[in-house]
């Protein structure tokens, strides 16, 4: 399981040389629950809602990222559960989202006050109860002052996340509740506040644009320029329910995805029956004390289509296109659905190949989220240990004693063996000649 800390934590930097670490981010589009989805998730035997099957195929993609962030476009107001136009989804939805690896949800959108004050506050309470970090809506101004911007800590990175919406469908926001709105004066203040804490990157998740339009509005383009001018590095858009173009401005180290479409919804019309996940990898390099550079190293999109079965159950599944474009298992049973998926793929690729800037389709398969690697160090004296520790700007350093009382140190937590091997060689060069890579499966070290 991924570990995510939402705290302030400062790494002391000492010693000479260069240290590097990486962080993978995955952004998802609109997470919705229409009446048909709620009905499909209901199990009459248990009288509960179950979303495990809906997300089973996309789960590896989410878990393979260090941090996954999506737009929760429903309230958790409790029963009676209802879809459009005023959403209240079962609590099991967010339980399932957490179980598949979602790390953060943004909640400022045009449906966040669908069920009034009770709905907004219960949504916050439910997310807090399962320790799923969120931002964009707040019970009161004090909560906003204390918890906004949201700071996310992982792998030596500290990220600031901001979220706001163009409106709430004309529904009032009842005091003392707060919903972040698109107000450039306030957003500028929020960006100033974020920069005071010296994050490695500032992310903006904006709810904006015109529904069902495949190209961004002028206001989206203008706001993006404003965000970048005042310190944002990544801008992710939601609301149109269709995919819009993405731009990686490499010369300025900035990225915008104007709309990722629907991650999951009951909408079946052309262009709305799927979306894109965008995967971004950040690289952070410490060249010397107080000289740290964070940059976007890679970026790519992964198409995903929402399949609704044609049997009596009418179940929903989020299908990653890399796994289902050929559908060799014949999981999609009817010709009309096969055609709809192919149309979605063609439409999306034509749009993005024409309008994207430096962001292409991600071809790599997700790594096994249950497997991780660390570097084990033993049999080295205190001066060397202290020297190595002071040289590790970014990596975790956990000291233990084995059954014989010998001190053992574990450094770093890696998704791939290649990254662990590189870290191991670096440690050996620093004097830890007995360093070895160790493998974990579901958190348990393996004997190899």
PECORLIN-V575072 format. One record per run of one state. SS is the DSSP state (helix for helix, strand for strand, loop for the rest). FROM is the first residue (numbers start at 0). TO is the last residue. If there is no record, write none. Layout:
SS,FROM,TO + SS,FROM,TO
//
This chain:
loop,0,3 + strand,4,4 + loop,5,17 + strand,18,30 + loop,31,33 + helix,34,40 + strand,41,42 + loop,43,46 + strand,47,48 + loop,49,50 + helix,51,54 + loop,55,57 + helix,58,62 + loop,63,65 + strand,66,71 + loop,72,80 + strand,81,81 + loop,82,86 + strand,87,87 + loop,88,90 + helix,91,98 + loop,99,102 + strand,103,105 + loop,106,114 + helix,115,128 + loop,129,131 + strand,132,134 + loop,135,135 + strand,136,137 + loop,138,139 + helix,140,146 + loop,147,148 + strand,149,153 + loop,154,155 + strand,156,164 + loop,165,176 + strand,177,178 + loop,179,179 + strand,180,180 + loop,181,182 + helix,183,195 + loop,196,199 + strand,200,206 + loop,207,216 + helix,217,228 + loop,229,232 + strand,233,237 + loop,238,241 + strand,242,242 + loop,243,244 + strand,245,248 + helix,249,251 + loop,252,252 + strand,253,256 + loop,257,258 + strand,259,263 + loop,264,272 + strand,273,287 + loop,288,289 + strand,290,307 + loop,308,314 + strand,315,319 + helix,320,323 + loop,324,333 + helix,334,354 + loop,355,355 + strand,356,356 + loop,357,358 + strand,359,360 + loop,361,369 + strand,370,376 + loop,377,380 + helix,381,390 + loop,391,395 + strand,396,400 + loop,401,405 + strand,406,413 + loop,414,415 + helix,416,428 + loop,429,434 + strand,435,440 + loop,441,442 + strand,443,444 + loop,445,447
//
